[in-house]
Amino acid sequence: MEKQNLNSTLVYILSILGFLCCCIMGSGFIPAGIAFIIANNKLKEAKANPENYENVQGMNTAKTIALVVLIINLLYLAYSLYQIYTIGWDEMMEQSRQMMEQYQS
C-alpha cells in the first residue's frame, strides 16, 4: 500500500493569511483557527495509522505555526477590545484620522 503524503500547504496558506489579517483588529484568528483545526485533525489521522502517512513532521511544523499565529491574533483582538472599552470607538477613530493626516503631510 502506498503511503499518503500529509500536504501541509493549505495550513501554511491559512496561517499566512491569518498573520496578514492580524492588523485588522485581530480578525486573523478565523483563518488561523481553521488552519490549526485542519492540522490537528490530519495529525490525529496520522497517529491512528502511522504506517499509512508520511511527512508528519511537516504537518507538526504547520500546526505550530498556526498555533503561534492564532495566539498573536487572539492577543491583538483582546487588546483592541480593551482599547474600545477604555478609550471608546470615536476617540480611536479620531486618533487614527490624526495619524493619517500626519502621514500625508
Long-range contacts (C-beta under 8 A, 24 or more apart in sequence): 1-52, 3-51, 3-52, 3-53, 3-54, 4-52, 4-53, 4-54, 5-53, 5-54, 5-55, 6-42, 6-43, 6-46, 6-53, 6-54, 6-55, 6-56, 6-58, 6-59, 7-55, 8-39, 8-42, 8-55, 8-58, 8-59, 8-61, 8-62, 10-35, 10-38, 11-35, 11-38, 11-39, 11-59, 11-62, 11-63, 11-65, 11-66, 12-62, 12-65, 14-38, 14-66, 15-62, 15-65, 15-66, 15-69, 18-66, 18-69, 18-70, 18-73, 19-69, 19-72, 19-73, 21-73, 22-69, 22-72, 22-73, 22-76, 25-76, 25-77, 25-80, 26-73, 26-74, 26-75, 26-76, 26-77, 26-78, 26-79, 26-80, 27-73, 27-77, 28-69, 28-73, 29-70, 29-73, 29-74, 29-77, 32-66, 32-69, 32-70, 32-73, 33-70, 35-62, 35-66, 35-69, 35-70, 36-63, 36-66, 36-67, 36-70, 39-63, 39-66
